[in-house]
Amino acid sequence: MAYQGGGFGGPREMHKAVCSECKKECEVPFKPREDRPIYCKDCYSKRKNEGR
């Protein structure tokens, strides 16, 4: 039997969230969890670039 990748062939389900950094509403391709910070695209790339 061939592995089908869990059936995620179509568009990803997006979930509304609020950025932990700038408090702007954004959408993420995973279900947000209360114990993990969520970052919008802008804040995420800023944090990623600062880490270098």
N, C-alpha and C positions, 0 to 999 in steps of 0.2 A: 504494500500500500504506500502511495506517495505522500510525503508530508506536504500539507497545504498552507503552512504558515499561520494557522489559527483562523483562517477565513478573513484576514484583513486585506482583501484585494481592492476594496472600494475606498472612497474618501474617509479620512480619519474622523472619528467623532471628536468634536471640540467641546471643551468644558469652560464655562465662564469662571474667572478667578479675579482676585484683586492683587496687584503687585505688592509684595512686602516692602519694597523700597520706596516707590513713588506713589503708591496707593491708587494707581490708575487701573481701570477695569481692562482686562485682557482675556484672551482665550488661549488655552493650552491643550495639547493633544493627549492629555492623560487626566485622570480623575484627581483633582487636588486633595491633599491630605492635610488635616489640621496641624500635624506635628512637623511639617516641612514648609519652608518658605517658598513662595511662588514669585517669579520675576517675569515682567513683561520682556518683550524682545530687546528693547533698548537697555534696560537695566541688566539683563542677563549678559548681553555682549559687553557692556561696560565692566561688569564684575569679572568676566572671563579674560578680558584684555588686561585688567589690573593685576591679575595673578601671575603675569609673566615677568 
